[in-house]
Amino acid sequence: MKQLTTYMILFSCVFFWASNFIIGSILINYWAPISIAIFRLIVIVLFLGCMNWQAIVRATFTRYDSILLIIAGILGVAINHYSFYASLHHTSPITAALILACAPIVTSLLNKLIYKEYRNSIFWIGTIISFIGVSLIITKGALIGIAIGKGEILSLMTMLSFALFLIIVNHLSQRISAEAITFYTNLTGLIVLIPFGSTVLSLKNMQVELPFWLLLIVSAVVISGISNLIWNKKMKEVGSTNASLLLNFEPAIAMILSAIILNQYPTIIQIYGSLLIILGIMLCVYYKEIKVLYSAKRKMI
């Protein structure tokens, strides 16, 4: 019963993360992408600072760690946040969610290139299947001969920057607490974006109605603050592998919420593409287990 409760809590985190695609599509109608990114980062930095102040001030890191934190803040926060909201200005939340779903696979590919990690044939089959799914979505089924839209390019940028961010954070987490990494990367991202936000304090931005300000603030705290903290804590109770399985539901949740809230329904191409992406992700995440089961079955025969 306790484990079921843990899974339900983890699933609620995935639900809130998926809702960010819908919320972003709403907020983009009232603020420019750069304004949303800066406002949300201000809220996130203040929230994290209040929640984890002792862990933040006690953190110590070398000059090399500082450089990695800055790079992670630029890639995984500044570029990632801006490209995420900018992509929603040009494409649907469904498309953005499906493209971003491939981030774990791209992270594994980068780890293979950087750290020479072993990957068997099942992993590579899964990678190819997922990328075919993404190709179907971003080219709307044509695959060859059709130009990719600006929104899809920005979504790919979001996904790639997040994948690189995960690799750097995984390296830093061996020496620095997660609370300190999260705070300093978000603070770095905010500092990097502020010079580009010359219109953030414009009269037009300040005149946005209160409900949308509340949506921006509450979503920043719940999605990027509370959900992340809960996930990091509860994930240990069931294991990262089991917890990561729930992340595969994020595109499906985004589709459902998009249909209910925005009246945007997935196309046949998006459905086919999402099935390929999910299948590919499952093969990539569990390629070792699948290999073991396949070998055991062959021995039995």
SEDOKE-736610 format. One record per residue (C-alpha): z, y, x. Coordinates in steps of 0.2 Angstrom, whole numbers, plus 5000, padded with zeros to 4 digits. Last residue first. Layout:
@c3 = Z	c2 = Y	c1 = X
...
# end
This chain:
@c3 = 4871	c2 = 4882	c1 = 5074
@c3 = 4889	c2 = 4887	c1 = 5077
@c3 = 4885	c2 = 4894	c1 = 5094
@c3 = 4872	c2 = 4905	c1 = 5085
@c3 = 4884	c2 = 4911	c1 = 5073
@c3 = 4896	c2 = 4916	c1 = 5086
@c3 = 4883	c2 = 4926	c1 = 5096
@c3 = 4878	c2 = 4935	c1 = 5080
@c3 = 4896	c2 = 4939	c1 = 5076
@c3 = 4899	c2 = 4946	c1 = 5094
@c3 = 4883	c2 = 4956	c1 = 5093
@c3 = 4888	c2 = 4964	c1 = 5076
@c3 = 4905	c2 = 4968	c1 = 5083
@c3 = 4898	c2 = 4977	c1 = 5098
@c3 = 4884	c2 = 4986	c1 = 5088
@c3 = 4898	c2 = 4993	c1 = 5076
@c3 = 4895	c2 = 5011	c1 = 5077
@c3 = 4877	c2 = 5011	c1 = 5081
@c3 = 4872	c2 = 4998	c1 = 5068
@c3 = 4883	c2 = 5008	c1 = 5054
@c3 = 4875	c2 = 5024	c1 = 5060
@c3 = 4857	c2 = 5017	c1 = 5058
@c3 = 4861	c2 = 5010	c1 = 5041
@c3 = 4868	c2 = 5027	c1 = 5036
@c3 = 4853	c2 = 5036	c1 = 5043
@c3 = 4840	c2 = 5024	c1 = 5034
@c3 = 4849	c2 = 5026	c1 = 5017
@c3 = 4850	c2 = 5045	c1 = 5020
@c3 = 4831	c2 = 5046	c1 = 5023
@c3 = 4827	c2 = 5036	c1 = 5008
@c3 = 4838	c2 = 5047	c1 = 4997
@c3 = 4831	c2 = 5063	c1 = 5005
@c3 = 4813	c2 = 5057	c1 = 5002
@c3 = 4817	c2 = 5053	c1 = 4984
@c3 = 4823	c2 = 5071	c1 = 4982
@c3 = 4842	c2 = 5075	c1 = 4981
@c3 = 4848	c2 = 5086	c1 = 4967
@c3 = 4852	c2 = 5104	c1 = 4967
@c3 = 4862	c2 = 5109	c1 = 4952
@c3 = 4873	c2 = 5120	c1 = 4964
@c3 = 4890	c2 = 5113	c1 = 4958
@c3 = 4887	c2 = 5096	c1 = 4951
@c3 = 4871	c2 = 5091	c1 = 4961
@c3 = 4877	c2 = 5099	c1 = 4977
@c3 = 4894	c2 = 5090	c1 = 4975
@c3 = 4886	c2 = 5073	c1 = 4973
@c3 = 4874	c2 = 5076	c1 = 4988
@c3 = 4888	c2 = 5082	c1 = 4999
@c3 = 4898	c2 = 5067	c1 = 4994
@c3 = 4884	c2 = 5056	c1 = 5000
@c3 = 4882	c2 = 5065	c1 = 5016
@c3 = 4900	c2 = 5063	c1 = 5020
@c3 = 4902	c2 = 5045	c1 = 5015
@c3 = 4898	c2 = 5039	c1 = 5033
@c3 = 4913	c2 = 5048	c1 = 5039
@c3 = 4924	c2 = 5035	c1 = 5031
@c3 = 4918	c2 = 5022	c1 = 5044
@c3 = 4925	c2 = 5033	c1 = 5057
@c3 = 4943	c2 = 5029	c1 = 5051
@c3 = 4941	c2 = 5011	c1 = 5054
@c3 = 4935	c2 = 5014	c1 = 5072
@c3 = 4948	c2 = 5028	c1 = 5076
@c3 = 4962	c2 = 5016	c1 = 5071
@c3 = 4972	c2 = 5014	c1 = 5055
@c3 = 4988	c2 = 5023	c1 = 5059
@c3 = 4980	c2 = 5034	c1 = 5073
@c3 = 4968	c2 = 5042	c1 = 5061
@c3 = 4983	c2 = 5049	c1 = 5051
@c3 = 4988	c2 = 5062	c1 = 5064
@c3 = 4970	c2 = 5068	c1 = 5069
@c3 = 4964	c2 = 5068	c1 = 5051
@c3 = 4979	c2 = 5078	c1 = 5045
@c3 = 4977	c2 = 5092	c1 = 5058
@c3 = 4958	c2 = 5093	c1 = 5055
@c3 = 4961	c2 = 5093	c1 = 5036
@c3 = 4974	c2 = 5107	c1 = 5038
@c3 = 4964	c2 = 5119	c1 = 5049
@c3 = 4945	c2 = 5118	c1 = 5047
@c3 = 4944	c2 = 5112	c1 = 5029
@c3 = 4960	c2 = 5119	c1 = 5022
@c3 = 4962	c2 = 5135	c1 = 5031
@c3 = 4944	c2 = 5140	c1 = 5032
@c3 = 4941	c2 = 5135	c1 = 5014
@c3 = 4956	c2 = 5145	c1 = 5008
@c3 = 4950	c2 = 5161	c1 = 5018
@c3 = 4931	c2 = 5160	c1 = 5012
@c3 = 4936	c2 = 5155	c1 = 4994
@c3 = 4949	c2 = 5169	c1 = 4993
@c3 = 4936	c2 = 5182	c1 = 4999
@c3 = 4924	c2 = 5175	c1 = 4986
@c3 = 4937	c2 = 5177	c1 = 4973
@c3 = 4940	c2 = 5195	c1 = 4979
@c3 = 4923	c2 = 5202	c1 = 4976
@c3 = 4912	c2 = 5207	c1 = 4991
@c3 = 4914	c2 = 5226	c1 = 4993
@c3 = 4921	c2 = 5224	c1 = 5011
@c3 = 4904	c2 = 5216	c1 = 5017
@c3 = 4894	c2 = 5230	c1 = 5009
@c3 = 4905	c2 = 5243	c1 = 5017
@c3 = 4901	c2 = 5236	c1 = 5035
@c3 = 4915	c2 = 5228	c1 = 5044
@c3 = 4905	c2 = 5213	c1 = 5050
@c3 = 4889	c2 = 5224	c1 = 5053
@c3 = 4891	c2 = 5224	c1 = 5072
@c3 = 4894	c2 = 5206	c1 = 5073
@c3 = 4885	c2 = 5201	c1 = 5089
@c3 = 4899	c2 = 5208	c1 = 5100
@c3 = 4912	c2 = 5197	c1 = 5090
@c3 = 4903	c2 = 5180	c1 = 5092
@c3 = 4909	c2 = 5177	c1 = 5110
@c3 = 4927	c2 = 5182	c1 = 5106
@c3 = 4927	c2 = 5171	c1 = 5091
@c3 = 4920	c2 = 5156	c1 = 5100
@c3 = 4933	c2 = 5158	c1 = 5114
@c3 = 4947	c2 = 5159	c1 = 5101
@c3 = 4940	c2 = 5143	c1 = 5092
@c3 = 4939	c2 = 5134	c1 = 5109
@c3 = 4957	c2 = 5140	c1 = 5114
@c3 = 4965	c2 = 5134	c1 = 5097
@c3 = 4957	c2 = 5117	c1 = 5096
@c3 = 4960	c2 = 5113	c1 = 5114
@c3 = 4978	c2 = 5118	c1 = 5113
@c3 = 4981	c2 = 5108	c1 = 5098
@c3 = 4972	c2 = 5093	c1 = 5105
@c3 = 4984	c2 = 5093	c1 = 5120
@c3 = 4976	c2 = 5094	c1 = 5137
@c3 = 4974	c2 = 5082	c1 = 5151
@c3 = 4964	c2 = 5067	c1 = 5144
@c3 = 4959	c2 = 5078	c1 = 5129
@c3 = 4948	c2 = 5088	c1 = 5141
@c3 = 4935	c2 = 5074	c1 = 5143
@c3 = 4935	c2 = 5070	c1 = 5124
@c3 = 4933	c2 = 5089	c1 = 5121
@c3 = 4918	c2 = 5090	c1 = 5132
@c3 = 4909	c2 = 5075	c1 = 5124
@c3 = 4913	c2 = 5081	c1 = 5106
@c3 = 4906	c2 = 5098	c1 = 5110
@c3 = 4890	c2 = 5091	c1 = 5116
@c3 = 4888	c2 = 5082	c1 = 5099
@c3 = 4893	c2 = 5098	c1 = 5090
@c3 = 4880	c2 = 5108	c1 = 5099
@c3 = 4867	c2 = 5095	c1 = 5095
@c3 = 4871	c2 = 5094	c1 = 5076
@c3 = 4871	c2 = 5113	c1 = 5074
@c3 = 4855	c2 = 5115	c1 = 5084
@c3 = 4847	c2 = 5101	c1 = 5073
@c3 = 4853	c2 = 5111	c1 = 5057
@c3 = 4845	c2 = 5127	c1 = 5064
@c3 = 4829	c2 = 5118	c1 = 5067
@c3 = 4830	c2 = 5111	c1 = 5049
@c3 = 4833	c2 = 5128	c1 = 5042
@c3 = 4819	c2 = 5136	c1 = 5052
@c3 = 4806	c2 = 5123	c1 = 5044
@c3 = 4798	c2 = 5109	c1 = 5054
@c3 = 4779	c2 = 5110	c1 = 5054
@c3 = 4770	c2 = 5096	c1 = 5046
@c3 = 4757	c2 = 5085	c1 = 5056
@c3 = 4767	c2 = 5070	c1 = 5059
@c3 = 4783	c2 = 5063	c1 = 5050
@c3 = 4775	c2 = 5068	c1 = 5032
@c3 = 4791	c2 = 5063	c1 = 5022
@c3 = 4798	c2 = 5080	c1 = 5020
@c3 = 4796	c2 = 5084	c1 = 5039
@c3 = 4815	c2 = 5087	c1 = 5041
@c3 = 4820	c2 = 5073	c1 = 5029
@c3 = 4808	c2 = 5059	c1 = 5035
@c3 = 4812	c2 = 5063	c1 = 5053
@c3 = 4831	c2 = 5062	c1 = 5050
@c3 = 4828	c2 = 5044	c1 = 5043
@c3 = 4817	c2 = 5039	c1 = 5057
@c3 = 4830	c2 = 5046	c1 = 5069
@c3 = 4843	c2 = 5034	c1 = 5060
@c3 = 4832	c2 = 5019	c1 = 5062
@c3 = 4828	c2 = 5022	c1 = 5080
@c3 = 4847	c2 = 5024	c1 = 5084
@c3 = 4851	c2 = 5008	c1 = 5074
@c3 = 4838	c2 = 4998	c1 = 5084
@c3 = 4845	c2 = 5006	c1 = 5100
@c3 = 4863	c2 = 5001	c1 = 5096
@c3 = 4857	c2 = 4983	c1 = 5091
@c3 = 4849	c2 = 4982	c1 = 5108
@c3 = 4865	c2 = 4984	c1 = 5118
@c3 = 4873	c2 = 5000	c1 = 5124
@c3 = 4883	c2 = 5001	c1 = 5140
@c3 = 4890	c2 = 5018	c1 = 5146
@c3 = 4880	c2 = 5027	c1 = 5160
@c3 = 4893	c2 = 5041	c1 = 5159
@c3 = 4880	c2 = 5056	c1 = 5157
@c3 = 4865	c2 = 5047	c1 = 5150
@c3 = 4875	c2 = 5034	c1 = 5139
@c3 = 4887	c2 = 5048	c1 = 5134
@c3 = 4873	c2 = 5058	c1 = 5128
@c3 = 4866	c2 = 5044	c1 = 5118
@c3 = 4883	c2 = 5041	c1 = 5110
@c3 = 4885	c2 = 5059	c1 = 5106
@c3 = 4868	c2 = 5059	c1 = 5098
@c3 = 4873	c2 = 5044	c1 = 5087
@c3 = 4889	c2 = 5053	c1 = 5082
@c3 = 4880	c2 = 5069	c1 = 5078
@c3 = 4868	c2 = 5059	c1 = 5066
@c3 = 4877	c2 = 5065	c1 = 5050
@c3 = 4873	c2 = 5083	c1 = 5055
@c3 = 4855	c2 = 5080	c1 = 5049
@c3 = 4860	c2 = 5072	c1 = 5032
@c3 = 4873	c2 = 5086	c1 = 5029
@c3 = 4860	c2 = 5100	c1 = 5033
@c3 = 4847	c2 = 5092	c1 = 5021
@c3 = 4860	c2 = 5090	c1 = 5007
@c3 = 4866	c2 = 5108	c1 = 5010
@c3 = 4848	c2 = 5114	c1 = 5006
@c3 = 4838	c2 = 5124	c1 = 5019
@c3 = 4835	c2 = 5142	c1 = 5025
@c3 = 4852	c2 = 5151	c1 = 5022
@c3 = 4861	c2 = 5135	c1 = 5024
@c3 = 4854	c2 = 5134	c1 = 5042
@c3 = 4862	c2 = 5151	c1 = 5046
@c3 = 4879	c2 = 5145	c1 = 5041
@c3 = 4878	c2 = 5130	c1 = 5052
@c3 = 4869	c2 = 5139	c1 = 5066
@c3 = 4883	c2 = 5152	c1 = 5067
@c3 = 4897	c2 = 5140	c1 = 5067
@c3 = 4889	c2 = 5128	c1 = 5080
@c3 = 4884	c2 = 5142	c1 = 5092
@c3 = 4901	c2 = 5150	c1 = 5092
@c3 = 4912	c2 = 5135	c1 = 5090
@c3 = 4905	c2 = 5119	c1 = 5098
@c3 = 4893	c2 = 5127	c1 = 5111
@c3 = 4902	c2 = 5143	c1 = 5116
@c3 = 4920	c2 = 5136	c1 = 5114
@c3 = 4915	c2 = 5120	c1 = 5123
@c3 = 4908	c2 = 5130	c1 = 5137
@c3 = 4924	c2 = 5141	c1 = 5138
@c3 = 4935	c2 = 5126	c1 = 5137
@c3 = 4925	c2 = 5117	c1 = 5151
@c3 = 4927	c2 = 5133	c1 = 5162
@c3 = 4946	c2 = 5133	c1 = 5159
@c3 = 4947	c2 = 5115	c1 = 5163
@c3 = 4939	c2 = 5118	c1 = 5180
@c3 = 4951	c2 = 5132	c1 = 5183
@c3 = 4965	c2 = 5120	c1 = 5180
@c3 = 4975	c2 = 5119	c1 = 5164
@c3 = 4992	c2 = 5122	c1 = 5157
@c3 = 4997	c2 = 5121	c1 = 5139
@c3 = 5015	c2 = 5127	c1 = 5135
@c3 = 5008	c2 = 5142	c1 = 5125
@c3 = 4997	c2 = 5132	c1 = 5114
@c3 = 5010	c2 = 5118	c1 = 5110
@c3 = 5023	c2 = 5131	c1 = 5106
@c3 = 5011	c2 = 5141	c1 = 5095
@c3 = 5005	c2 = 5126	c1 = 5085
@c3 = 5005	c2 = 5131	c1 = 5066
@c3 = 5005	c2 = 5150	c1 = 5069
@c3 = 4991	c2 = 5150	c1 = 5082
@c3 = 4981	c2 = 5137	c1 = 5072
@c3 = 4982	c2 = 5148	c1 = 5056
@c3 = 4978	c2 = 5164	c1 = 5066
@c3 = 4963	c2 = 5156	c1 = 5075
@c3 = 4956	c2 = 5148	c1 = 5059
@c3 = 4957	c2 = 5165	c1 = 5049
@c3 = 4948	c2 = 5174	c1 = 5063
@c3 = 4936	c2 = 5160	c1 = 5064
@c3 = 4932	c2 = 5161	c1 = 5046
@c3 = 4928	c2 = 5180	c1 = 5046
@c3 = 4918	c2 = 5178	c1 = 5062
@c3 = 4907	c2 = 5163	c1 = 5055
@c3 = 4905	c2 = 5172	c1 = 5038
@c3 = 4899	c2 = 5188	c1 = 5046
@c3 = 4887	c2 = 5179	c1 = 5058
@c3 = 4879	c2 = 5170	c1 = 5043
@c3 = 4877	c2 = 5186	c1 = 5033
@c3 = 4888	c2 = 5188	c1 = 5019
@c3 = 4887	c2 = 5187	c1 = 5000
@c3 = 4874	c2 = 5174	c1 = 4996
@c3 = 4879	c2 = 5164	c1 = 5012
@c3 = 4896	c2 = 5161	c1 = 5004
@c3 = 4889	c2 = 5149	c1 = 4991
@c3 = 4879	c2 = 5138	c1 = 5003
@c3 = 4893	c2 = 5138	c1 = 5014
@c3 = 4905	c2 = 5132	c1 = 5000
@c3 = 4892	c2 = 5118	c1 = 4997
@c3 = 4891	c2 = 5112	c1 = 5015
@c3 = 4910	c2 = 5114	c1 = 5017
@c3 = 4912	c2 = 5102	c1 = 5003
@c3 = 4908	c2 = 5088	c1 = 5014
@c3 = 4922	c2 = 5093	c1 = 5026
@c3 = 4934	c2 = 5093	c1 = 5011
@c3 = 4928	c2 = 5076	c1 = 5005
@c3 = 4930	c2 = 5069	c1 = 5023
@c3 = 4948	c2 = 5075	c1 = 5023
@c3 = 4951	c2 = 5067	c1 = 5006
@c3 = 4945	c2 = 5051	c1 = 5013
@c3 = 4958	c2 = 5052	c1 = 5027
@c3 = 4972	c2 = 5054	c1 = 5014
@c3 = 4965	c2 = 5040	c1 = 5003
@c3 = 4964	c2 = 5029	c1 = 5019
@c3 = 4982	c2 = 5033	c1 = 5023
@c3 = 4987	c2 = 5028	c1 = 5005
@c3 = 4978	c2 = 5012	c1 = 5006
@c3 = 4988	c2 = 5008	c1 = 5023
@c3 = 5004	c2 = 5012	c1 = 5014
@c3 = 5000	c2 = 5000	c1 = 5000
# end
